Each structure stands twice: as C-alpha cells, then as structure tokens.
Amino acid sequence: MNDFEKQLDDGTFLRCHQSFIVNMERVTGAENDSFHIGEHVIPISRSYNRNAHEKYDEYLRLQQEYDEEEED
C-alpha cells in the first residue's frame, strides 16, 4: 500500500491506519479514534492519530479559507 499511497495527492488523501487511506473530501465526521464517510466508520490507529488529525484540521482550515475567498 505504500507505493499506492505515494501516488495519491498528499493534500487530499491521508493514511489513518495501516489498512486505510481516506479521501478527506469524503469525510463527513471525525472523532478522536475514527473518521466517518457516510455510514462507514474508518478507524484511526494510535500510531497515525496525531498526524491524521493535524492533516485533517489543516485540510478543513484551507477549505474554509478557500470558501471565504470564493464568497468575496
């Protein structure tokens, strides 16, 4: 999966578990130990937790800035 992960856009996709990579554009909710994509719950492992949440928070911040620029 590491080779596959290298081909993905780092600004949109993130690894949250040894077995899962999520598309942040599809995340509908986040908790301390999981992301939600619709009805699916994707676990966030302890080893990826800090990085996953930091990247997701940064993604949300950038999306908000982009949306605000579009409104102007």
C-alpha positions as CSV (number, residue, x, y, z in Angstrom):
1,M,0.0,0.0,0.0
2,N,3.0,2.4,0.5
3,D,3.6,2.5,-3.3
4,F,-0.1,3.3,-3.9
5,E,0.0,6.0,-1.1
6,K,2.9,7.7,-2.8
7,Q,0.8,8.2,-6.0
8,L,-2.0,10.0,-4.2
9,D,-2.4,13.7,-3.6
10,D,-1.0,14.5,-0.2
11,G,-3.4,17.4,0.2
12,T,-6.5,15.2,-0.3
13,F,-5.6,11.8,0.9
14,L,-4.2,10.7,4.3
15,R,-3.2,7.5,5.9
16,C,-5.1,7.0,9.2
17,H,-4.4,3.3,9.8
18,Q,-2.1,0.6,8.4
19,S,-5.0,-0.7,6.3
20,F,-6.8,2.6,5.5
21,I,-6.2,5.7,3.5
22,V,-9.1,8.3,3.4
23,N,-10.1,10.9,0.9
24,M,-10.6,14.0,3.1
25,E,-13.1,15.4,0.6
26,R,-15.4,12.5,1.5
27,V,-15.1,12.7,5.3
28,T,-18.4,13.6,6.9
29,G,-17.3,13.5,10.5
30,A,-14.3,12.9,12.7
31,E,-13.8,11.6,16.2
32,N,-10.7,11.0,18.2
33,D,-10.3,7.5,17.0
34,S,-12.3,7.4,13.7
35,F,-13.3,9.2,10.6
36,H,-16.8,8.9,9.2
37,I,-17.5,8.6,5.5
38,G,-21.3,8.4,5.2
39,E,-22.3,5.4,7.2
40,H,-18.8,3.9,7.2
41,V,-16.6,4.3,10.3
42,I,-12.9,4.3,9.4
43,P,-10.6,3.6,12.4
44,I,-7.6,5.9,13.2
45,S,-4.9,3.9,14.8
46,R,-2.9,5.3,17.7
47,S,0.3,5.4,15.6
48,Y,-1.4,7.6,12.9
49,N,-3.7,9.6,15.3
50,R,-1.8,12.8,15.8
51,N,-0.7,13.1,12.1
52,A,-4.1,12.2,10.8
53,H,-5.9,14.8,12.9
54,E,-3.3,17.5,12.2
55,K,-3.6,16.9,8.4
56,Y,-7.4,16.8,8.6
57,D,-7.6,20.0,10.7
58,E,-5.2,21.7,8.2
59,Y,-7.4,20.5,5.3
60,L,-10.5,21.9,6.9
61,R,-8.8,25.3,7.6
62,L,-7.7,25.5,4.0
63,Q,-11.1,24.6,2.7
64,Q,-12.7,27.3,4.9
65,E,-10.2,29.9,3.6
66,Y,-10.9,28.9,0.0
67,D,-14.7,29.1,0.6
68,E,-14.3,32.6,2.1
69,E,-12.3,33.7,-0.9
70,E,-15.0,32.4,-3.2
71,E,-17.6,34.5,-1.4
72,D,-15.6,37.7,-1.9
